[in-house]
Amino acid sequence: MSSYNNDNNKKNKAIILVGGFGTRLRPLTFTTPKPCIEFCGKPFIYWMIRGLILYGNVNEIIFASCHQSEIIKNIVTSLFVDQINNPKGSETKIPKLTFIEEKVPLGTAGAIHNCRTLIGNCEHFFVFNSDVTCRYDIVIKNLLDLDSSKIGNIAGFKVEDPTKYGVLCLSNPKDKTNNEIKAFIEKPKDSSCGNIINGGLYFFHSDILNFILDDNHKYQMLEKDVFPVLAKHHLLDASFADSFWMDIGQPKDYLLGQSLFMSSNQTLIDELNLARNLSFKNNQTNETKGNTFLNSEIKQVGNYNKFENCSVFKGCIIGNGISIKNSIIGENCIIQDNVIIENSILGNSITVFSSNIILNAKIAPFKEIKTHCISINEIKDYM
């Protein structure tokens, strides 16, 4: 296997796996694919694409989907339409954006096999799960440092509870110069194998295609069908970065991940004017606490409102005397006066009438909430 030479003349490709259904983030994903849900003022996938463009030396990004494919294509294309239409006027060259759709779900390895003709003779390529956030700049640079004797480099991250993830068992965890993965254990029962997990961000040599069955219809997973075999043959390394990491697939993790991303990218978010600061600067009668992000394109915000550990998407109209806590409010919602919302997710274009209390609820898009209290027992009536 030839060694990898990280220079500007040797371009890489990237595959972003966007085929998930996002069931745990419903009702937001009823109208918006999970990779495109608003995150720090932009569709989540924007930040990943930006990282690959700036730091991954890529000339093509392939989006592998099997659900809401046309919506994903339209949203992604619209993010970079100005640079695509006027490449000479852009400081950053946009790589080719390619979209491929699976007729049936193929799994993480099956999706790569489905992209094999697009990979072509490209020697190295990234594969990113589209629901993890981190310091993409650092992580991508570290992934590029692939040993010439290995087929894959996996971004590893230390977590408190590894039982929810795939764990990377290293040959010598104390030796930072030797990051070979000796075993890959998916969702272990305890932490006896360590707490370094697979972050869902990879850099591969094209030889990995030899370890994926040549079957266009077979469901195959990297984590179960490929990585254990590669580890057994000493062909996998792990890379580590001084970065946060979060899978944003659940509401509480989405909010925490957004907070971590904001902390690491506050200057960029301010430069792009993505957040609406209601605390003291614009309106001293409103209060924000904790991991709160209010989109700069919110249409209207009244007075005497409290926002704590929440996210309010663009296009919303917020009345007076409202309290929103541990919740996500989808696009174009109207929240009238004196409403309390806690531990809930509101889909897009919902109207909540005055003096309502919404607790532990998931409300589908385009609903009008007129009752005075919605609790967890009434969720099904609004889905």
Short mmCIF file of the C-alpha atoms (twelve columns), coordinates in Angstrom:
data_MODEL
# 
_entry.id   MODEL 
# 
loop_
_atom_site.group_PDB 
_atom_site.id 
_atom_site.type_symbol 
_atom_site.label_atom_id 
_atom_site.label_alt_id 
_atom_site.label_comp_id 
_atom_site.label_asym_id 
_atom_site.label_seq_id 
_atom_site.Cartn_x 
_atom_site.Cartn_y 
_atom_site.Cartn_z 
_atom_site.pdbx_PDB_model_num 
ATOM 1   C CA . MET A 1   0.000   0.000  0.000  1 
ATOM 2   C CA . SER A 2   1.401   3.385  -0.898 1 
ATOM 3   C CA . SER A 3   1.897   5.902  1.874  1 
ATOM 4   C CA . TYR A 4   -0.352  8.904  2.236  1 
ATOM 5   C CA . ASN A 5   1.204   12.216 1.323  1 
ATOM 6   C CA . ASN A 6   -0.782  15.136 2.704  1 
ATOM 7   C CA . ASP A 7   -0.162  17.849 0.124  1 
ATOM 8   C CA . ASN A 8   -2.351  20.146 -1.899 1 
ATOM 9   C CA . ASN A 9   -1.725  18.218 -5.111 1 
ATOM 10  C CA . LYS A 10  -3.231  15.027 -3.721 1 
ATOM 11  C CA . LYS A 11  -6.939  15.546 -3.351 1 
ATOM 12  C CA . ASN A 12  -9.260  13.479 -1.194 1 
ATOM 13  C CA . LYS A 13  -12.949 12.739 -1.430 1 
ATOM 14  C CA . ALA A 14  -15.483 12.610 1.382  1 
ATOM 15  C CA . ILE A 15  -18.656 10.633 1.965  1 
ATOM 16  C CA . ILE A 16  -21.175 12.029 4.418  1 
ATOM 17  C CA . LEU A 17  -23.719 9.453  5.551  1 
ATOM 18  C CA . VAL A 18  -27.072 11.241 5.612  1 
ATOM 19  C CA . GLY A 19  -29.391 8.233  5.436  1 
ATOM 20  C CA . GLY A 20  -30.723 8.186  9.005  1 
ATOM 21  C CA . PHE A 21  -34.390 8.739  9.806  1 
ATOM 22  C CA . GLY A 22  -33.786 10.859 12.920 1 
ATOM 23  C CA . THR A 23  -36.592 9.227  14.887 1 
ATOM 24  C CA . ARG A 24  -35.292 10.429 18.249 1 
ATOM 25  C CA . LEU A 25  -35.471 14.051 17.108 1 
ATOM 26  C CA . ARG A 26  -39.069 13.883 15.985 1 
ATOM 27  C CA . PRO A 27  -41.139 15.970 15.415 1 
ATOM 28  C CA . LEU A 28  -38.385 18.199 14.003 1 
ATOM 29  C CA . THR A 29  -37.440 15.492 11.503 1 
ATOM 30  C CA . PHE A 30  -40.989 15.184 10.188 1 
ATOM 31  C CA . THR A 31  -40.280 18.202 7.983  1 
ATOM 32  C CA . THR A 32  -36.486 18.530 8.061  1 
ATOM 33  C CA . PRO A 33  -33.901 15.745 7.623  1 
ATOM 34  C CA . LYS A 34  -31.768 15.294 10.742 1 
ATOM 35  C CA . PRO A 35  -28.520 16.473 9.053  1 
ATOM 36  C CA . CYS A 36  -30.269 19.710 8.093  1 
ATOM 37  C CA . ILE A 37  -31.853 20.615 11.432 1 
ATOM 38  C CA . GLU A 38  -30.845 24.067 12.595 1 
ATOM 39  C CA . PHE A 39  -27.715 24.065 14.761 1 
ATOM 40  C CA . CYS A 40  -26.119 27.317 15.863 1 
ATOM 41  C CA . GLY A 41  -28.036 29.201 13.192 1 
ATOM 42  C CA . LYS A 42  -27.153 26.971 10.226 1 
ATOM 43  C CA . PRO A 43  -28.238 23.519 9.043  1 
ATOM 44  C CA . PHE A 44  -26.182 21.093 11.122 1 
ATOM 45  C CA . ILE A 45  -24.403 19.620 8.115  1 
ATOM 46  C CA . TYR A 46  -23.100 23.049 7.073  1 
ATOM 47  C CA . TRP A 47  -20.468 23.014 9.801  1 
ATOM 48  C CA . MET A 48  -19.226 19.565 8.770  1 
ATOM 49  C CA . ILE A 49  -19.023 20.522 5.099  1 
ATOM 50  C CA . ARG A 50  -17.211 23.714 6.012  1 
ATOM 51  C CA . GLY A 51  -14.638 21.747 8.005  1 
ATOM 52  C CA . LEU A 52  -13.991 19.340 5.129  1 
ATOM 53  C CA . ILE A 53  -13.606 22.188 2.640  1 
ATOM 54  C CA . LEU A 54  -11.198 24.182 4.793  1 
ATOM 55  C CA . TYR A 55  -9.112  21.371 6.285  1 
ATOM 56  C CA . GLY A 56  -9.723  18.115 4.389  1 
ATOM 57  C CA . ASN A 57  -8.234  18.989 0.990  1 
ATOM 58  C CA . VAL A 58  -11.290 17.514 -0.745 1 
ATOM 59  C CA . ASN A 59  -12.357 17.946 -4.354 1 
ATOM 60  C CA . GLU A 60  -15.685 16.114 -4.019 1 
ATOM 61  C CA . ILE A 61  -18.175 15.530 -1.217 1 
ATOM 62  C CA . ILE A 62  -20.641 12.669 -1.707 1 
ATOM 63  C CA . PHE A 63  -23.900 12.656 0.240  1 
ATOM 64  C CA . ALA A 64  -25.206 9.117  0.730  1 
ATOM 65  C CA . SER A 65  -28.915 9.178  1.562  1 
ATOM 66  C CA . CYS A 66  -32.017 6.998  1.523  1 
ATOM 67  C CA . HIS A 67  -34.556 9.284  3.230  1 
ATOM 68  C CA . GLN A 68  -35.748 12.784 2.293  1 
ATOM 69  C CA . SER A 69  -32.991 12.782 -0.325 1 
ATOM 70  C CA . GLU A 70  -34.339 15.603 -2.479 1 
ATOM 71  C CA . ILE A 71  -34.783 17.866 0.554  1 
ATOM 72  C CA . ILE A 72  -31.185 17.236 1.620  1 
ATOM 73  C CA . LYS A 73  -29.945 18.007 -1.882 1 
ATOM 74  C CA . ASN A 74  -31.883 21.270 -2.066 1 
ATOM 75  C CA . ILE A 75  -30.766 22.457 1.383  1 
ATOM 76  C CA . VAL A 76  -27.096 21.577 0.886  1 
ATOM 77  C CA . THR A 77  -26.977 23.129 -2.573 1 
ATOM 78  C CA . SER A 78  -28.648 26.325 -1.330 1 
ATOM 79  C CA . LEU A 79  -25.972 26.727 1.359  1 
ATOM 80  C CA . PHE A 80  -23.278 27.237 -1.261 1 
ATOM 81  C CA . VAL A 81  -25.271 28.498 -4.231 1 
ATOM 82  C CA . ASP A 82  -23.413 31.830 -4.393 1 
ATOM 83  C CA . GLN A 83  -19.983 30.172 -4.487 1 
ATOM 84  C CA . ILE A 84  -21.174 27.560 -6.989 1 
ATOM 85  C CA . ASN A 85  -22.638 30.173 -9.346 1 
ATOM 86  C CA . ASN A 86  -19.715 32.551 -8.975 1 
ATOM 87  C CA . PRO A 87  -16.610 30.467 -8.218 1 
ATOM 88  C CA . LYS A 88  -14.190 33.213 -9.274 1 
ATOM 89  C CA . GLY A 89  -15.709 35.606 -6.771 1 
ATOM 90  C CA . SER A 90  -15.328 33.234 -3.839 1 
ATOM 91  C CA . GLU A 91  -12.247 33.043 -1.634 1 
ATOM 92  C CA . THR A 92  -12.967 29.380 -0.871 1 
ATOM 93  C CA . LYS A 93  -13.359 26.937 -3.743 1 
ATOM 94  C CA . ILE A 94  -16.386 24.702 -3.313 1 
ATOM 95  C CA . PRO A 95  -15.732 21.058 -4.208 1 
ATOM 96  C CA . LYS A 96  -18.061 19.036 -6.370 1 
ATOM 97  C CA . LEU A 97  -21.226 18.134 -4.437 1 
ATOM 98  C CA . THR A 98  -22.626 14.733 -5.438 1 
ATOM 99  C CA . PHE A 99  -25.817 13.112 -4.174 1 
ATOM 100 C CA . ILE A 100 -26.491 9.382  -4.299 1 
ATOM 101 C CA . GLU A 101 -29.661 7.712  -3.068 1 
ATOM 102 C CA . GLU A 102 -30.055 4.185  -1.700 1 
ATOM 103 C CA . LYS A 103 -33.233 2.399  -2.732 1 
ATOM 104 C CA . VAL A 104 -33.182 0.568  0.602  1 
ATOM 105 C CA . PRO A 105 -31.085 1.283  3.735  1 
ATOM 106 C CA . LEU A 106 -27.649 -0.299 3.270  1 
ATOM 107 C CA . GLY A 107 -25.914 0.488  6.564  1 
ATOM 108 C CA . THR A 108 -22.672 2.418  7.025  1 
ATOM 109 C CA . ALA A 109 -20.514 -0.079 5.096  1 
ATOM 110 C CA . GLY A 110 -23.158 -0.748 2.460  1 
ATOM 111 C CA . ALA A 111 -23.398 2.995  1.805  1 
ATOM 112 C CA . ILE A 112 -19.661 3.145  1.116  1 
ATOM 113 C CA . HIS A 113 -19.948 0.200  -1.273 1 
ATOM 114 C CA . ASN A 114 -22.795 2.017  -3.028 1 
ATOM 115 C CA . CYS A 115 -20.403 4.952  -3.618 1 
ATOM 116 C CA . ARG A 116 -17.555 2.835  -5.002 1 
ATOM 117 C CA . THR A 117 -17.875 4.070  -8.595 1 
ATOM 118 C CA . LEU A 118 -17.862 7.675  -7.363 1 
ATOM 119 C CA . ILE A 119 -14.747 6.999  -5.286 1 
ATOM 120 C CA . GLY A 120 -13.119 5.759  -8.481 1 
ATOM 121 C CA . ASN A 121 -9.331  5.822  -8.381 1 
ATOM 122 C CA . CYS A 122 -9.194  8.227  -5.429 1 
ATOM 123 C CA . GLU A 123 -6.677  6.741  -3.017 1 
ATOM 124 C CA . HIS A 124 -8.030  8.188  0.231  1 
ATOM 125 C CA . PHE A 125 -11.389 9.406  1.404  1 
ATOM 126 C CA . PHE A 126 -13.215 10.560 4.521  1 
ATOM 127 C CA . VAL A 127 -16.416 8.980  5.801  1 
ATOM 128 C CA . PHE A 128 -18.412 11.043 8.293  1 
ATOM 129 C CA . ASN A 129 -21.599 10.217 10.141 1 
ATOM 130 C CA . SER A 130 -23.769 13.292 9.774  1 
ATOM 131 C CA . ASP A 131 -24.935 13.548 13.389 1 
ATOM 132 C CA . VAL A 132 -21.733 14.189 15.350 1 
ATOM 133 C CA . THR A 133 -20.239 17.549 16.248 1 
ATOM 134 C CA . CYS A 134 -16.691 18.350 17.325 1 
ATOM 135 C CA . ARG A 135 -13.782 20.658 16.526 1 
ATOM 136 C CA . TYR A 136 -13.733 19.653 12.881 1 
ATOM 137 C CA . ASP A 137 -10.534 21.578 12.181 1 
ATOM 138 C CA . ILE A 138 -8.437  19.640 14.705 1 
ATOM 139 C CA . VAL A 139 -10.116 16.276 14.125 1 
ATOM 140 C CA . ILE A 140 -9.744  16.404 10.328 1 
ATOM 141 C CA . LYS A 141 -6.079  17.389 10.512 1 
ATOM 142 C CA . ASN A 142 -5.388  14.462 12.851 1 
ATOM 143 C CA . LEU A 143 -7.312  12.002 10.694 1 
ATOM 144 C CA . LEU A 144 -5.128  12.894 7.718  1 
ATOM 145 C CA . ASP A 145 -2.116  11.490 9.580  1 
ATOM 146 C CA . LEU A 146 -2.755  7.932  8.376  1 
ATOM 147 C CA . ASP A 147 0.062   5.416  8.791  1 
ATOM 148 C CA . SER A 148 1.029   3.936  5.416  1 
ATOM 149 C CA . SER A 149 0.635   0.396  6.823  1 
ATOM 150 C CA . LYS A 150 -2.994  0.990  7.857  1 
ATOM 151 C CA . ILE A 151 -6.281  1.059  5.973  1 
ATOM 152 C CA . GLY A 152 -8.211  3.294  8.339  1 
ATOM 153 C CA . ASN A 153 -7.879  6.033  10.908 1 
ATOM 154 C CA . ILE A 154 -10.790 6.438  13.361 1 
ATOM 155 C CA . ALA A 155 -11.326 9.594  15.403 1 
ATOM 156 C CA . GLY A 156 -11.388 8.446  19.031 1 
ATOM 157 C CA . PHE A 157 -12.879 10.370 21.935 1 
ATOM 158 C CA . LYS A 158 -12.911 9.763  25.675 1 
ATOM 159 C CA . VAL A 159 -16.364 9.581  27.304 1 
ATOM 160 C CA . GLU A 160 -17.649 8.870  30.793 1 
ATOM 161 C CA . ASP A 161 -20.081 6.107  29.768 1 
ATOM 162 C CA . PRO A 162 -18.801 4.002  26.837 1 
ATOM 163 C CA . THR A 163 -21.637 1.443  26.971 1 
ATOM 164 C CA . LYS A 164 -23.728 3.406  24.434 1 
ATOM 165 C CA . TYR A 165 -21.003 3.422  21.786 1 
ATOM 166 C CA . GLY A 166 -18.417 1.379  19.924 1 
ATOM 167 C CA . VAL A 167 -15.266 1.144  22.045 1 
ATOM 168 C CA . LEU A 168 -11.743 1.206  20.602 1 
ATOM 169 C CA . CYS A 169 -9.459  -1.203 22.456 1 
ATOM 170 C CA . LEU A 170 -5.921  0.090  21.892 1 
ATOM 171 C CA . SER A 171 -2.735  -1.972 21.833 1 
ATOM 172 C CA . ASN A 172 -1.112  0.320  24.366 1 
ATOM 173 C CA . PRO A 173 -3.437  3.056  25.670 1 
ATOM 174 C CA . LYS A 174 -0.596  4.725  27.590 1 
ATOM 175 C CA . ASP A 175 1.655   5.013  24.538 1 
ATOM 176 C CA . LYS A 176 0.507   8.036  22.556 1 
ATOM 177 C CA . THR A 177 2.811   7.103  19.658 1 
ATOM 178 C CA . ASN A 178 1.121   3.711  19.160 1 
ATOM 179 C CA . ASN A 179 -2.602  4.065  18.467 1 
ATOM 180 C CA . GLU A 180 -3.251  0.741  16.791 1 
ATOM 181 C CA . ILE A 181 -6.709  -0.630 17.499 1 
ATOM 182 C CA . LYS A 182 -6.500  -4.265 18.591 1 
ATOM 183 C CA . ALA A 183 -10.248 -4.808 18.926 1 
ATOM 184 C CA . PHE A 184 -13.515 -3.035 18.244 1 
ATOM 185 C CA . ILE A 185 -16.355 -3.727 20.658 1 
ATOM 186 C CA . GLU A 186 -19.815 -2.381 19.902 1 
ATOM 187 C CA . LYS A 187 -21.780 -1.196 22.974 1 
ATOM 188 C CA . PRO A 188 -19.962 -3.137 25.724 1 
ATOM 189 C CA . LYS A 189 -21.726 -4.018 28.967 1 
ATOM 190 C CA . ASP A 190 -19.170 -2.140 31.083 1 
ATOM 191 C CA . SER A 191 -16.046 0.029  30.799 1 
ATOM 192 C CA . SER A 192 -13.519 -2.783 31.278 1 
ATOM 193 C CA . CYS A 193 -12.278 -2.268 27.709 1 
ATOM 194 C CA . GLY A 194 -11.708 1.428  28.313 1 
ATOM 195 C CA . ASN A 195 -13.619 4.583  27.535 1 
ATOM 196 C CA . ILE A 196 -12.186 5.583  24.149 1 
ATOM 197 C CA . ILE A 197 -15.046 5.420  21.685 1 
ATOM 198 C CA . ASN A 198 -15.489 5.482  17.935 1 
ATOM 199 C CA . GLY A 199 -16.459 9.056  17.079 1 
ATOM 200 C CA . GLY A 200 -18.051 8.210  13.720 1 
ATOM 201 C CA . LEU A 201 -15.433 10.168 11.746 1 
ATOM 202 C CA . TYR A 202 -13.019 8.214  9.544  1 
ATOM 203 C CA . PHE A 203 -10.229 8.513  6.987  1 
ATOM 204 C CA . PHE A 204 -9.718  5.435  4.788  1 
ATOM 205 C CA . HIS A 205 -7.434  4.084  2.136  1 
ATOM 206 C CA . SER A 206 -9.468  2.808  -0.807 1 
ATOM 207 C CA . ASP A 207 -8.367  -0.758 0.036  1 
ATOM 208 C CA . ILE A 208 -11.161 -0.795 2.609  1 
ATOM 209 C CA . LEU A 209 -13.499 -1.587 -0.289 1 
ATOM 210 C CA . ASN A 210 -11.908 -5.057 -0.374 1 
ATOM 211 C CA . PHE A 211 -13.311 -5.712 3.098  1 
ATOM 212 C CA . ILE A 212 -16.894 -4.826 2.194  1 
ATOM 213 C CA . LEU A 213 -18.946 -7.506 0.461  1 
ATOM 214 C CA . ASP A 214 -19.592 -6.760 -3.202 1 
ATOM 215 C CA . ASP A 215 -23.366 -6.838 -2.861 1 
ATOM 216 C CA . ASN A 216 -25.531 -3.900 -3.885 1 
ATOM 217 C CA . HIS A 217 -28.440 -5.010 -1.725 1 
ATOM 218 C CA . LYS A 218 -26.804 -6.289 1.472  1 
ATOM 219 C CA . TYR A 219 -27.099 -4.296 4.697  1 
ATOM 220 C CA . GLN A 220 -23.557 -3.978 6.081  1 
ATOM 221 C CA . MET A 221 -22.197 -2.036 9.038  1 
ATOM 222 C CA . LEU A 222 -18.656 -0.768 9.464  1 
ATOM 223 C CA . GLU A 223 -18.952 -1.181 13.199 1 
ATOM 224 C CA . LYS A 224 -19.986 -4.848 13.170 1 
ATOM 225 C CA . ASP A 225 -18.894 -6.281 9.826  1 
ATOM 226 C CA . VAL A 226 -15.729 -4.412 8.873  1 
ATOM 227 C CA . PHE A 227 -13.887 -2.836 11.812 1 
ATOM 228 C CA . PRO A 228 -13.484 -6.046 13.849 1 
ATOM 229 C CA . VAL A 229 -11.877 -7.725 10.821 1 
ATOM 230 C CA . LEU A 230 -9.559  -4.778 10.146 1 
ATOM 231 C CA . ALA A 231 -8.542  -4.674 13.815 1 
ATOM 232 C CA . LYS A 232 -7.766  -8.396 13.764 1 
ATOM 233 C CA . HIS A 233 -5.398  -7.803 10.827 1 
ATOM 234 C CA . HIS A 234 -3.735  -4.767 12.498 1 
ATOM 235 C CA . LEU A 235 -5.066  -2.357 9.880  1 
ATOM 236 C CA . LEU A 236 -6.816  0.234  12.060 1 
ATOM 237 C CA . ASP A 237 -5.422  3.215  13.935 1 
ATOM 238 C CA . ALA A 238 -7.074  5.729  16.222 1 
ATOM 239 C CA . SER A 239 -6.378  9.449  16.245 1 
ATOM 240 C CA . PHE A 240 -7.060  11.753 19.152 1 
ATOM 241 C CA . ALA A 241 -7.796  15.456 19.217 1 
ATOM 242 C CA . ASP A 242 -8.161  18.016 21.950 1 
ATOM 243 C CA . SER A 243 -11.810 18.453 21.074 1 
ATOM 244 C CA . PHE A 244 -15.285 18.041 22.464 1 
ATOM 245 C CA . TRP A 245 -17.545 15.432 20.845 1 
ATOM 246 C CA . MET A 246 -21.286 14.905 20.848 1 
ATOM 247 C CA . ASP A 247 -23.816 12.792 18.966 1 
ATOM 248 C CA . ILE A 248 -26.750 15.194 18.521 1 
ATOM 249 C CA . GLY A 249 -29.319 12.478 17.825 1 
ATOM 250 C CA . GLN A 250 -31.285 13.059 21.046 1 
ATOM 251 C CA . PRO A 251 -32.789 16.362 22.263 1 
ATOM 252 C CA . LYS A 252 -30.663 16.698 25.418 1 
ATOM 253 C CA . ASP A 253 -27.506 15.811 23.479 1 
ATOM 254 C CA . TYR A 254 -28.468 18.241 20.719 1 
ATOM 255 C CA . LEU A 255 -28.700 21.079 23.249 1 
ATOM 256 C CA . LEU A 256 -25.436 20.111 24.951 1 
ATOM 257 C CA . GLY A 257 -23.657 19.662 21.629 1 
ATOM 258 C CA . GLN A 258 -24.829 23.071 20.486 1 
ATOM 259 C CA . SER A 259 -23.489 24.627 23.669 1 
ATOM 260 C CA . LEU A 260 -20.096 22.933 23.236 1 
ATOM 261 C CA . PHE A 261 -19.929 24.005 19.604 1 
ATOM 262 C CA . MET A 262 -20.814 27.589 20.545 1 
ATOM 263 C CA . SER A 263 -18.061 27.672 23.155 1 
ATOM 264 C CA . SER A 264 -15.479 26.593 20.571 1 
ATOM 265 C CA . ASN A 265 -16.755 28.752 17.695 1 
ATOM 266 C CA . GLN A 266 -18.203 31.862 19.317 1 
ATOM 267 C CA . THR A 267 -16.095 34.250 17.242 1 
ATOM 268 C CA . LEU A 268 -17.236 32.619 13.993 1 
ATOM 269 C CA . ILE A 269 -20.888 32.615 15.083 1 
ATOM 270 C CA . ASP A 270 -20.619 36.321 15.919 1 
ATOM 271 C CA . GLU A 271 -18.930 37.101 12.596 1 
ATOM 272 C CA . LEU A 272 -21.714 35.348 10.694 1 
ATOM 273 C CA . ASN A 273 -24.345 37.126 12.824 1 
ATOM 274 C CA . LEU A 274 -26.179 33.887 13.559 1 
ATOM 275 C CA . ALA A 275 -27.281 34.439 17.163 1 
ATOM 276 C CA . ARG A 276 -29.766 36.916 18.575 1 
ATOM 277 C CA . ASN A 277 -28.516 38.309 21.858 1 
ATOM 278 C CA . LEU A 278 -31.474 39.337 23.981 1 
ATOM 279 C CA . SER A 279 -29.607 39.544 27.228 1 
ATOM 280 C CA . PHE A 280 -28.900 43.190 28.097 1 
ATOM 281 C CA . LYS A 281 -27.624 44.316 24.682 1 
ATOM 282 C CA . ASN A 282 -30.925 44.334 22.775 1 
ATOM 283 C CA . ASN A 283 -33.594 43.987 25.423 1 
ATOM 284 C CA . GLN A 284 -32.923 44.167 29.145 1 
ATOM 285 C CA . THR A 285 -36.314 42.715 30.045 1 
ATOM 286 C CA . ASN A 286 -35.451 39.298 28.609 1 
ATOM 287 C CA . GLU A 287 -33.220 36.758 30.331 1 
ATOM 288 C CA . THR A 288 -31.129 33.928 28.889 1 
ATOM 289 C CA . LYS A 289 -29.469 31.159 30.907 1 
ATOM 290 C CA . GLY A 290 -27.453 28.041 30.250 1 
ATOM 291 C CA . ASN A 291 -27.096 26.449 26.848 1 
ATOM 292 C CA . THR A 292 -29.405 28.793 24.990 1 
ATOM 293 C CA . PHE A 293 -29.271 29.709 21.305 1 
ATOM 294 C CA . LEU A 294 -31.724 32.125 19.733 1 
ATOM 295 C CA . ASN A 295 -31.529 32.431 15.964 1 
ATOM 296 C CA . SER A 296 -30.789 35.929 14.678 1 
ATOM 297 C CA . GLU A 297 -33.667 35.522 12.189 1 
ATOM 298 C CA . ILE A 298 -36.364 35.202 14.837 1 
ATOM 299 C CA . LYS A 299 -39.052 37.595 13.597 1 
ATOM 300 C CA . GLN A 300 -40.174 39.069 16.902 1 
ATOM 301 C CA . VAL A 301 -39.435 38.778 20.619 1 
ATOM 302 C CA . GLY A 302 -41.564 40.505 23.230 1 
ATOM 303 C CA . ASN A 303 -40.685 41.452 26.794 1 
ATOM 304 C CA . TYR A 304 -40.170 39.708 30.143 1 
ATOM 305 C CA . ASN A 305 -39.255 36.331 28.657 1 
ATOM 306 C CA . LYS A 306 -36.964 33.671 30.140 1 
ATOM 307 C CA . PHE A 307 -34.916 31.287 28.006 1 
ATOM 308 C CA . GLU A 308 -32.930 28.495 29.676 1 
ATOM 309 C CA . ASN A 309 -31.103 25.613 28.001 1 
ATOM 310 C CA . CYS A 310 -33.151 25.889 24.842 1 
ATOM 311 C CA . SER A 311 -32.969 26.556 21.133 1 
ATOM 312 C CA . VAL A 312 -35.406 28.731 19.185 1 
ATOM 313 C CA . PHE A 313 -35.194 28.415 15.396 1 
ATOM 314 C CA . LYS A 314 -35.557 31.081 12.721 1 
ATOM 315 C CA . GLY A 315 -38.856 32.688 11.790 1 
ATOM 316 C CA . CYS A 316 -40.443 32.357 15.234 1 
ATOM 317 C CA . ILE A 317 -42.626 34.989 16.871 1 
ATOM 318 C CA . ILE A 318 -42.267 35.130 20.652 1 
ATOM 319 C CA . GLY A 319 -44.785 37.054 22.749 1 
ATOM 320 C CA . ASN A 320 -44.488 38.424 26.294 1 
ATOM 321 C CA . GLY A 321 -44.003 36.724 29.640 1 
ATOM 322 C CA . ILE A 322 -42.881 33.402 28.145 1 
ATOM 323 C CA . SER A 323 -40.675 30.798 29.810 1 
ATOM 324 C CA . ILE A 324 -38.891 28.209 27.646 1 
ATOM 325 C CA . LYS A 325 -36.660 25.651 29.373 1 
ATOM 326 C CA . ASN A 326 -34.899 22.481 28.201 1 
ATOM 327 C CA . SER A 327 -36.780 22.658 24.910 1 
ATOM 328 C CA . ILE A 328 -36.378 23.043 21.154 1 
ATOM 329 C CA . ILE A 329 -38.752 25.313 19.228 1 
ATOM 330 C CA . GLY A 330 -38.908 24.603 15.482 1 
ATOM 331 C CA . GLU A 331 -39.028 27.122 12.654 1 
ATOM 332 C CA . ASN A 332 -41.864 29.647 12.226 1 
ATOM 333 C CA . CYS A 333 -43.621 28.878 15.493 1 
ATOM 334 C CA . ILE A 334 -45.858 31.471 17.142 1 
ATOM 335 C CA . ILE A 335 -45.745 31.484 20.940 1 
ATOM 336 C CA . GLN A 336 -48.336 33.842 22.370 1 
ATOM 337 C CA . ASP A 337 -48.209 35.587 25.767 1 
ATOM 338 C CA . ASN A 338 -47.700 33.916 29.162 1 
ATOM 339 C CA . VAL A 339 -46.789 30.460 27.882 1 
ATOM 340 C CA . ILE A 340 -44.590 27.970 29.759 1 
ATOM 341 C CA . ILE A 341 -42.733 25.313 27.761 1 
ATOM 342 C CA . GLU A 342 -40.455 22.782 29.483 1 
ATOM 343 C CA . ASN A 343 -38.742 19.571 28.367 1 
ATOM 344 C CA . SER A 344 -40.515 19.643 25.022 1 
ATOM 345 C CA . ILE A 345 -39.942 19.704 21.270 1 
ATOM 346 C CA . LEU A 346 -42.196 21.732 19.001 1 
ATOM 347 C CA . GLY A 347 -42.139 20.965 15.288 1 
ATOM 348 C CA . ASN A 348 -42.222 23.683 12.647 1 
ATOM 349 C CA . SER A 349 -45.078 26.170 12.247 1 
ATOM 350 C CA . ILE A 350 -46.916 25.523 15.511 1 
ATOM 351 C CA . THR A 351 -49.110 28.143 17.161 1 
ATOM 352 C CA . VAL A 352 -49.359 28.041 20.945 1 
ATOM 353 C CA . PHE A 353 -52.191 30.199 22.263 1 
ATOM 354 C CA . SER A 354 -51.843 32.389 25.338 1 
ATOM 355 C CA . SER A 355 -51.536 31.054 28.885 1 
ATOM 356 C CA . ASN A 356 -50.671 27.495 27.856 1 
ATOM 357 C CA . ILE A 357 -48.420 25.161 29.803 1 
ATOM 358 C CA . ILE A 358 -46.563 22.540 27.760 1 
ATOM 359 C CA . LEU A 359 -44.577 19.937 29.711 1 
ATOM 360 C CA . ASN A 360 -42.641 16.900 28.422 1 
ATOM 361 C CA . ALA A 361 -44.381 17.060 25.045 1 
ATOM 362 C CA . LYS A 362 -43.511 16.405 21.421 1 
ATOM 363 C CA . ILE A 363 -45.847 18.272 19.120 1 
ATOM 364 C CA . ALA A 364 -46.023 17.606 15.385 1 
ATOM 365 C CA . PRO A 365 -45.728 20.453 12.861 1 
ATOM 366 C CA . PHE A 366 -48.606 22.727 11.839 1 
ATOM 367 C CA . LYS A 367 -50.661 22.266 15.018 1 
ATOM 368 C CA . GLU A 368 -52.618 24.870 16.978 1 
ATOM 369 C CA . ILE A 369 -52.401 24.373 20.734 1 
ATOM 370 C CA . LYS A 370 -55.436 25.840 22.451 1 
ATOM 371 C CA . THR A 371 -55.731 23.642 25.563 1 
ATOM 372 C CA . HIS A 372 -54.333 25.029 28.788 1 
ATOM 373 C CA . CYS A 373 -51.954 22.193 29.635 1 
ATOM 374 C CA . ILE A 374 -50.278 19.470 27.613 1 
ATOM 375 C CA . SER A 375 -48.363 16.805 29.511 1 
ATOM 376 C CA . ILE A 376 -46.493 13.681 28.502 1 
ATOM 377 C CA . ASN A 377 -49.700 11.649 28.671 1 
ATOM 378 C CA . GLU A 378 -51.175 13.676 25.832 1 
ATOM 379 C CA . ILE A 379 -48.272 13.473 23.388 1 
ATOM 380 C CA . LYS A 380 -49.987 11.028 21.039 1 
ATOM 381 C CA . ASP A 381 -52.838 13.443 20.471 1 
ATOM 382 C CA . TYR A 382 -50.411 15.895 18.914 1 
ATOM 383 C CA . MET A 383 -48.177 13.600 16.856 1 
# 
